[in-house]
Amino acid sequence: MVWLRMIFHYIGQYAFLKIADAPVEQITFSWYKLKIQYTYWNFSTELLVILIGTLNNTVIFLTAILVCWVAQKYIYCFPPVLCKLIAWYGFATCLDFFLILIIDMAN
């Protein structure tokens, strides 16, 4: 789930860069990180890129919680394995900022 959280983090950043029309120069894949090289226009764009990754994970986590809640309320069942995956994804989402910070500082 930690790796999946990382992928969604960088997909959110990439999508924002495309929406903001900031040129993406290169994307490099590693087993522990995706490096997106881009040109940003101002400080606010850079700040939003940093925030969007974590917010993307939070929105995905909240959506998964909503799906689980709706299934429990109206269908009266939800696979326990998926509940555990959602819980681990939520744990990884809570640590998202710190995990990205550790990887960035190590590089």
KAMO-V641582 format. One line per field, one symbol per residue. ss: DSSP state (@ for helix, = for strand, . for the rest). A space follows every 50 residues. Layout:
# KAMO-V641582
ss->???
This chain:
# KAMO-V641582
ss->.@@@@@@@@@@@@@@@@@@....======....=====....@@@@@@@@ @@@@@@@@@@@@@@@@@@@@@@@@@....@@@@@@@@@@@@@@@.@@@@@ @@@@@@.
